Amino acid sequence: MSLLMLVLALCGILTLYIYCRKIYSYWNRQGIPEVPYPLPIIGHLLPLLLMQKSIPQMVMNWYDRYKNNSMVGYYNGTKPGLLIRDPELIKTILQTNFTNFHENVMKIDKDIDPLFGKNPFFLTGEEWLISRKRLTYAFSSMRLKILSETVREVCKKFDDYLYRKINENERIEFETKDLSGRFTGEVVANAGFGIEGFCFDDNYNPQSFHEIGMKVFKIDRFQRALQSIMFFLPFLNNYLKIQLIPNDIDHFFRTIVKQIIEQRREEKEKRNDFFQLMVDLEKSEGLKFDEETLSIHAVSFFIDGYETSSITLSFICFELSIHNEIQEKVRNEIRDVLDKHQGEITYDSLNEMTYLDQVINESQRLNTLLDTMGKICTDGIQLKGADGLTCTVEPGTKMIIPTRALQRDPKYWNNPEAFDPDRWNKQRKSEINKYCFLPFGEGPRICVGIRMALLQMKAAIVTLLLKYRIERNSRTCYPVKIHKFGVLSTPIDGLWIYLRRL
């Protein structure tokens, strides 16, 4: 009996060995270099599962190890995945052959998060097309001019808030994410919903859009780790049931959407906000949106307008605190442009601030929010890299685009660790490969709110620099230390600065 058990055990081990040998030689059989030492069942995910390394750390390690290759194979558990290092292949995935890679890796269960799960970032097929079309309508140049009037009113509130906080001849300490979140939260409330956001209140207010934003996006270390693991293993949410929008926040948005849309449909006077644009779109399409659809669009506006813009804005402010000469150059441009526009922050005046655009681009290059992008192959295709590597990518294969690595690669950037806005000037900008700079993505799935995000960030910086100097605070080291885990890059202990009146 014992001999039979031994034979069965050896047969089982041999079967497992043959099975793993077949699975974990997939890329080798196609002639693609692959990350060594995959483990049975978990492939190359052990450092992530043990919380020893984050996704960006693992990807950066693979990126650096295979400097001469256009693509690198790895194993996402038992499934093959592909790290793409060649900008031309990235163009193929994001633009040229978009239909073969039209799904993002991250998935949200619409039954658990009905409002967040229907954000265009997570949708596919016809749902994605309809949702994107409506948001594209809202963020067209003509309608951005309408929304910019509301942003200008928020700038006045921001200016009043700073004046209350900062006395003459004093310098006051601020955490830039908190400060930026107050501004973007108020923009979302005013330009999105047409209501007061209470973001500049000195006392706690549970209806403050800034407080709501912090409640939604403030997560602990364990939740960050879960987010990272779910990037590679999204099916885990079928068991973990992680809810990103708490029930009370879901109820809050549904309630105010119901109140606002009923009021808008009855009003004859037009307003300068997102819901007015939705009412106008109803008329143009000849249909009436249900409250669920409008709540989804409202939450999309909130999520896209509050968090990513405030993090980006906080990094820009911190960079300006380090680079005083650049800060002064931006301030001089702001003054020169506003002198031609009667001192008003308008859609047109902001568009003329080209050096400010350069500073924003450079901060986004160095301080990536999404260190990696993930796409799913939905229709088989053959890829061929500039180095001659060729492989067949099958449906279901996960494609990783290493955003952070590309944006700091000396192959594509001169002195990549330096903060140099002049690399974006007219003379040098043409040298930049746009598929090595992906803060908003690229192709048909490029962030639909890109122009709105830039509009509000520029307006905030202009308001700040017109009357205040941003100064270095030693509480935050440079370069900035980033949390190891999480979907969005978040500084450890925040980004601290001083503000002083000019």
PASE-109060 format. One record per residue (C-alpha): x, y, z; residue in three letters. Coordinates in steps of 0.1 Angstrom, whole numbers, padded with zeros to 4 digits, always signed. Each point is the difference from the previous one (the first is absolute). Layout:
<atoms>
XYZala;...
</atoms>
This chain:
<atoms>
+0000+0000+0000met;+0028+0024+0009ser;+0017-0008-0033leu;-0032+0008-0019leu;-0003+0033+0019met;+0037+0009-0008leu;-0006-0008-0037val;-0031+0022+0000leu;+0018+0028+0017ala;+0029-0002-0025leu;-0025+0000-0029cys;-0017+0030+0015gly;+0032+0019+0004ile;+0011-0010-0036leu;-0034+0012-0014thr;+0003+0033+0019leu;+0035+0004-0013tyr;-0010-0006-0036ile;-0030+0023+0003tyr;+0021+0028+0015cys;+0027-0005-0025arg;-0025+0004-0028lys;-0017+0031+0015ile;+0032+0018+0010tyr;+0018-0005-0033ser;-0027+0018-0020tyr;+0020+0031-0008trp;+0032-0020-0004asn;-0017-0021-0027arg;-0008+0033-0019gln;+0035+0013+0003gly;-0009+0028+0024ile;+0024+0006+0030pro;-0018-0008+0033glu;+0005+0009+0036val;+0017-0031+0016pro;-0011-0022+0029tyr;-0038-0001-0002pro;-0016-0019+0029leu;-0028-0026-0005pro;-0035+0016+0002ile;+0012+0035+0009ile;+0025+0006-0028gly;+0019+0032+0007his;-0024+0014+0026leu;+0017-0012+0032leu;+0017+0033+0009pro;-0033+0018-0004leu;-0020-0026+0019leu;+0025+0002+0029leu;-0001+0038-0002met;+0038+0002-0006gln;-0003+0019-0032lys;-0026+0022-0017ser;-0011-0003-0036ile;+0021+0030-0011pro;+0031-0015+0017gln;-0005-0034-0017met;-0006+0016-0034val;+0029+0024+0003met;+0023-0029+0009asn;-0012-0019-0031trp;+0003+0031-0021tyr;+0036+0007+0010asp;+0010-0036-0003arg;-0010-0003-0036tyr;+0013+0033-0014lys;+0005-0013-0035asn;-0033-0017-0005asn;-0033+0014-0013ser;-0021-0023+0021met;+0004-0023+0030val;-0021-0030+0010gly;-0012-0007+0035tyr;-0026-0022+0017tyr;-0030+0014+0017asn;-0007-0030+0021gly;-0003-0027-0027thr;-0009+0024-0027lys;+0026+0016-0023pro;+0003+0038+0001gly;+0022+0024-0020leu;+0020+0030+0010leu;+0002+0025-0029ile;+0032+0020-0002arg;-0001+0013-0036asp;-0019+0033-0006pro;-0011-0011-0035glu;-0016-0031+0015leu;-0017+0022+0026ile;-0014+0020-0029lys;-0013-0032-0015thr;-0017-0009+0032ile;-0015+0034+0009leu;-0007+0014-0034gln;+0007-0020-0032thr;-0016-0033+0010asn;-0021+0014+0028phe;-0028-0025-0008thr;+0023-0029+0010asn;+0007+0016+0034phe;-0030+0021+0008his;-0005-0012+0036glu;+0018+0013+0031asn;+0013-0026+0025val;-0016+0015+0031met;-0036-0012+0005lys;-0026+0012+0024ile;-0030-0021+0009asp;-0031+0021-0010lys;-0021-0019+0025asp;+0023+0011+0029ile;+0007+0035-0013asp;-0028+0009-0024pro;+0010+0036-0005leu;+0038-0004+0000phe;-0001-0032-0020gly;-0016+0018-0029lys;+0027+0026-0003asn;+0012+0000-0037pro;+0034-0012+0012phe;-0014-0033+0009phe;-0027-0004-0027leu;+0002-0018-0033thr;-0019-0003-0032gly;-0031+0019-0007glu;-0003+0012+0037glu;+0035+0016-0003trp;-0008+0017-0034leu;-0032+0016+0013ile;+0015+0012+0033ser;+0031+0014-0017arg;-0021+0018-0026lys;-0020+0018+0026arg;+0031+0010+0020leu;+0018+0011-0031thr;-0030+0023-0008tyr;+0003+0015+0035ala;+0038+0007-0004phe;+0000+0015-0035ser;+0019+0033-0004ser;-0033+0020-0002met;-0014-0015+0032arg;+0033+0002+0018leu;-0003+0038-0005lys;-0033-0002+0018ile;+0014-0020+0029leu;+0030+0023+0002ser;-0022+0028+0012glu;-0009-0022+0030thr;+0036-0009+0006val;+0008+0037+0001arg;-0025+0005+0028glu;+0017-0029+0019val;+0034+0018-0004cys;-0015+0030+0019lys;-0011-0023+0028lys;+0035-0016+0000phe;+0016+0035+0002asp;-0023+0009+0029asp;+0009-0032+0018tyr;+0038+0006-0003leu;-0004+0037+0011tyr;-0018-0012+0032arg;+0027-0026+0007lys;+0032+0020-0008ile;+0008+0032+0019asn;+0024+0026-0013glu;+0037-0007+0007asn;-0008-0036+0010glu;+0006-0033-0017arg;-0026-0027+0006ile;+0004-0037-0004glu;-0023-0019-0024phe;-0002-0036-0012glu;-0004+0004-0037thr;-0024-0030-0006lys;-0024+0014+0027asp;+0003+0035-0015leu;-0005-0012-0036ser;-0029-0023+0010gly;-0018+0030+0014arg;+0003+0018-0033phe;-0009-0030-0023thr;-0028-0010+0024gly;-0016+0034-0003glu;+0004+0000-0038val;-0018-0033-0001val;-0028+0012+0022ala;-0004+0034-0019asn;+0008-0010-0036ala;-0014-0035+0003gly;-0031+0003+0021phe;-0006+0037+0002gly;+0000+0000+0038ile;+0021+0012+0029glu;+0029-0025+0008gly;+0009+0014+0035phe;+0036-0009-0008cys;+0014+0032+0014phe;-0018-0002+0033asp;+0023+0003+0030asp;-0021-0024+0021asn;-0009-0036-0008tyr;-0030-0004-0023asn;-0012-0035-0010pro;-0015+0014-0032gln;+0033+0015-0011ser;+0010-0016-0033phe;+0036+0000+0013his;-0010-0021+0030glu;-0020-0023-0023ile;+0030-0004-0023gly;+0023-0008+0029met;-0025-0026+0013lys;-0001-0017-0034val;+0037+0001-0009phe;+0018-0002+0034lys;+0010-0037+0004ile;+0023-0018+0024asp;+0030-0021-0007arg;-0019-0033-0002phe;-0025+0015-0025gln;+0029+0013-0021arg;+0015-0035-0001ala;-0033-0015-0010leu;-0004+0025-0029gln;+0035-0009-0012ser;-0008-0038+0001ile;-0033+0006-0018met;+0019+0016-0029phe;+0014-0034-0008phe;-0028-0021+0015leu;-0032+0020-0006pro;-0021-0032+0004phe;+0007+0002+0038leu;-0026+0027+0003asn;-0026-0027-0006asn;+0009-0012+0034tyr;+0013+0031+0018leu;-0029+0022-0010lys;+0019+0032+0005ile;-0023+0030-0002gln;+0017+0032-0010leu;-0030+0024+0003ile;-0015-0004+0035pro;-0038-0003+0002asn;-0005+0033+0017asp;+0020+0018-0028ile;-0020-0019-0027asp;-0032+0012+0017his;+0013+0035+0002phe;+0007+0003-0037phe;-0032-0016-0010arg;-0020+0024+0022thr;+0016+0032-0012ile;-0001-0012-0037val;-0038-0005+0004lys;-0005+0034+0015gln;+0022+0018-0025ile;-0012-0016-0032ile;-0037+0007+0008glu;+0008+0036+0007gln;+0021+0004-0032arg;-0028-0014-0022arg;-0024+0025+0013glu;+0023+0031+0000glu;+0000+0023-0030lys;+0032+0017+0010glu;+0032-0018-0011lys;+0028-0007+0024arg;+0038-0006-0005asn;+0002-0035+0012asp;+0002-0037-0010phe;-0036-0007+0007phe;-0011+0028-0022gln;+0020-0016-0028leu;-0017-0033+0007met;-0035+0017-0003val;+0011+0015-0033asp;+0012-0034-0011leu;-0034-0015+0009glu;-0016+0025-0024lys;+0025-0006-0028ser;-0004-0038+0003glu;-0038+0002+0004gly;+0000-0022+0031leu;-0002+0002+0037lys;+0028-0014+0021phe;-0009-0022+0029asp;+0013+0010+0035glu;+0023-0031+0001glu;+0018+0012-0032thr;+0003+0036+0012leu;+0013-0012+0034ser;+0027-0021-0019ile;+0010+0030-0020his;+0001+0022+0031ala;+0022-0024+0019val;+0023-0003-0030ser;+0003+0038-0001phe;+0007-0001+0038phe;+0026-0028-0001ile;+0019+0013-0031asp;-0002+0037+0011gly;+0009-0004+0037tyr;+0026-0026+0006glu;+0024-0003-0029thr;+0000+0038-0006ser;+0007+0007+0037ser;+0029-0024+0001ile;+0015+0014-0032thr;-0005+0035+0013leu;+0017-0008+0033ser;+0031-0013-0017phe;+0002+0031-0022ile;-0002+0023+0031cys;+0027-0021+0017phe;+0023+0001-0031glu;-0004+0038-0001leu;+0010+0002+0037ser;+0033-0017-0009ile;+0007+0018-0033his;-0002+0037+0009asn;+0012+0013-0033glu;-0026-0019-0019ile;-0027+0012+0024gln;+0010+0036-0007glu;+0000-0006-0037lys;-0036-0014+0002val;-0010+0030+0021arg;+0014+0024-0025asn;-0019-0017-0028glu;-0032+0001+0020ile;+0003+0037+0006arg;+0009+0008-0037asp;-0030-0020-0013val;-0025+0013+0025leu;+0011+0036-0008asp;-0014-0006-0035lys;-0033-0014+0014his;-0009+0027+0025gln;+0013-0021+0028gly;-0027-0027-0005glu;+0006-0037+0002ile;-0019-0012-0031thr;+0000-0030-0024tyr;+0020+0020-0025asp;+0025+0015+0024ser;+0008-0034+0015leu;+0005-0014-0035asn;+0027+0026-0007glu;+0021-0011+0030met;+0023-0023-0020thr;+0029-0001+0026tyr;-0025-0011+0026leu;-0010-0028-0023asp;+0037-0010-0002gln;+0002-0001+0038val;-0031-0022+0003ile;+0013-0024-0027asn;+0033-0003+0017glu;-0015-0006+0034ser;-0023-0027-0015gln;+0030-0016-0016arg;+0020-0003+0032leu;-0029-0006+0023asn;-0021-0027-0016thr;-0034-0007+0016leu;-0004-0034-0017leu;+0034-0016-0002asp;-0013-0027-0022thr;-0029-0004-0024met;-0017-0034-0006gly;-0018-0011-0031lys;-0017-0033-0009ile;+0004-0015-0035cys;-0036-0006-0012thr;+0008-0012-0035asp;+0031-0020-0009gly;+0028+0019-0019ile;+0036-0004-0010gln;+0024+0026+0014leu;+0034+0008-0014lys;+0025+0022+0019gly;+0027+0023-0014ala;+0026-0026+0012asp;-0016-0027-0022gly;-0017-0019+0028leu;-0034-0014-0013thr;-0027-0017+0019cys;-0037-0009-0002thr;-0020+0015+0028val;-0031-0020+0009glu;-0033+0014+0013pro;+0001+0004+0038gly;+0037+0009+0001thr;+0008+0028+0024lys;+0022+0028-0015met;+0019+0022+0024ile;+0011+0035-0012ile;+0028+0013+0024pro;-0010+0037+0002thr;+0025+0010+0027arg;+0029-0019-0015ala;-0006+0015-0035leu;-0003+0035+0013gln;+0034-0002+0018arg;+0019-0021-0026asp;+0032+0018-0011pro;-0005-0016-0034lys;-0029+0024-0006tyr;+0008+0029+0024trp;+0031+0021+0004asn;+0010+0001+0037asn;-0034-0017+0010pro;+0003+0006+0037glu;+0002+0038-0003ala;-0031+0022+0002phe;+0004+0018-0033asp;-0031+0018-0014pro;+0020+0012-0030asp;+0000-0035-0015arg;-0036+0009-0009trp;+0006+0032-0018asn;-0007+0004-0037lys;+0036-0008-0011gln;+0003-0032+0020arg;-0035-0013+0003lys;+0000-0015-0035ser;+0028-0024+0012glu;-0023-0016+0025ile;-0017-0033-0009asn;-0035+0004+0013lys;-0002-0037+0008tyr;+0027+0005+0026cys;-0022+0026+0018phe;-0033-0014+0011leu;-0015+0020+0030pro;-0035-0001-0015phe;+0004-0032-0021gly;-0002+0002-0038glu;-0022-0011-0029gly;-0038-0005+0002pro;+0001-0006+0037arg;+0020+0032+0008ile;-0014+0017+0031cys;-0032+0018-0012val;+0004+0027+0027gly;+0036+0010-0009ile;-0008+0036-0010arg;-0022+0005+0030met;+0027-0013+0023ala;+0026+0023-0016leu;-0024+0030+0002leu;-0006-0004+0038gln;+0037-0007+0008met;+0012+0030-0019lys;-0027+0022+0016ala;+0011-0012+0035ala;+0037+0007-0007ile;-0007+0034-0014val;-0021+0010+0030thr;+0027-0013+0024leu;+0031+0016-0017leu;-0016+0034-0006leu;+0001+0009+0037lys;+0021-0027+0017tyr;+0035-0015-0001arg;+0003-0038+0005ile;+0029-0009+0022glu;+0018-0032+0008arg;-0010-0019+0031asn;+0025-0024+0015ser;-0028-0024+0012arg;+0000-0015-0035thr;+0032-0013-0015cys;+0010+0003-0037tyr;-0003-0022-0020pro;-0034-0008+0016val;-0005-0034+0016lys;-0031-0018-0014ile;-0022-0026+0017his;+0011-0035-0012lys;-0036-0012-0007phe;-0032+0014-0015gly;-0013+0008-0034val;+0008+0037+0000leu;+0035+0013+0011ser;-0004+0016+0034thr;+0028+0017+0020pro;+0008-0014+0034ile;-0010+0026+0027asp;-0012+0024-0027gly;+0017+0029-0018leu;+0006+0030+0022trp;+0008+0036-0010ile;-0001+0035+0015tyr;-0020+0028-0016leu;+0009+0037+0005arg;-0016+0031-0013arg;+0019+0019-0027leu;
</atoms>
